[in-house]
Amino acid sequence: MSGQSLKNAFQGFDPNNMDINSAGNWPVGVKVVIYFLILIIVVYAGIHFYVSEKHVQLEREIQKESRLKQEFEKKSFQVANLTALRKQMEDVEVKFSELLGQLPTDKEVPGLLEDISDIGRAAGLEIDEIALEGELQEKFYIELPINIEVKGTYHQMGQFVSGVAAIERIVTLHDYTLKPTDDGMLEMAISAKTYRYDDTE
């Protein structure tokens, strides 16, 4: 376009007196410039929103990648230690079986009471009572309290307690009381407890 043609394209246009209502009467050159500016604005806005949306998606993917890396590292650690964990589980199961073997069954409880009585008589104690009390239900096991009342010397009491503690079955002693008798002996009341695994849980 020559200089004269360019001048004609903007002839009669006063930028200080622009009226949007008379835009249809603007010179062709002005319309072209306005259309071009509008096109640039529209394209820029479109690119801006498109890029912004992609940026948000990119941030989400980066965060997702970070989480996946952490999960992968965690799983890798578990897999790497799987053999050791299995060995630990086997050891725990063996230990658990050993402990269960030390708990008396229903059929063995009367024999356990007889064993305690035999230990008391072997220590030279006079046995007043060895009786099983009511069962106490706990979360994973059943507690079996045993009330024990014996009479003898201090040395015999110590021998009896040591003997009960040495029983292969798990028996614990609690809440003992000692008091002298008129004949110079001692009376001892003590609570023993054994346990039975509750396999109904």
KAQUI-V404331 format. One record per residue. SS is DSSP state (A for helix, B for strand, O for the rest). PHI is phi in whole degrees, 0 to 359 (none if undefined). Layout:
BEGIN
ss,phi
SS,PHI
SS,PHI
END
This chain:
BEGIN
ss,phi
O,none
O,284
A,299
A,293
A,295
A,298
A,293
A,293
A,295
O,248
O,294
O,82
O,263
O,245
A,298
A,277
A,231
O,274
O,235
A,297
A,290
A,253
A,297
A,292
A,265
O,293
O,298
A,302
A,298
A,293
A,299
A,299
A,297
A,297
A,301
A,295
A,295
A,297
A,299
A,298
A,296
A,297
A,297
A,297
A,298
A,298
A,297
A,300
A,293
A,296
A,294
A,298
A,297
A,295
A,294
A,297
A,299
A,298
A,298
A,297
A,294
A,296
A,295
A,297
A,298
A,297
A,296
A,296
A,298
A,297
A,296
A,298
A,296
A,295
A,295
A,298
A,297
A,296
A,295
A,296
O,257
A,299
A,298
A,294
A,294
A,296
A,296
A,297
A,296
A,298
A,297
A,296
A,296
A,296
A,297
A,296
A,297
A,297
A,294
A,298
A,294
O,271
O,267
O,287
O,274
A,303
A,287
A,271
A,299
A,302
A,294
A,295
A,297
A,293
A,298
A,296
A,297
A,296
A,296
A,296
A,293
A,295
O,280
O,90
O,278
B,267
B,267
B,272
B,199
B,223
B,226
B,280
B,269
B,294
B,293
B,244
B,277
O,253
O,293
O,242
B,210
B,244
B,269
B,243
B,285
B,233
B,270
B,236
B,227
B,224
B,225
B,172
O,271
A,298
A,297
A,295
A,298
A,296
A,295
A,295
A,298
A,296
A,294
A,294
A,295
O,271
O,299
O,297
O,287
O,286
B,224
B,244
B,248
B,216
B,49
B,265
B,226
B,237
B,212
B,285
O,253
O,293
O,266
O,83
O,264
B,239
B,253
B,235
B,246
B,216
B,256
B,256
B,227
B,238
B,223
B,233
B,292
O,268
O,277
O,278
O,286
END
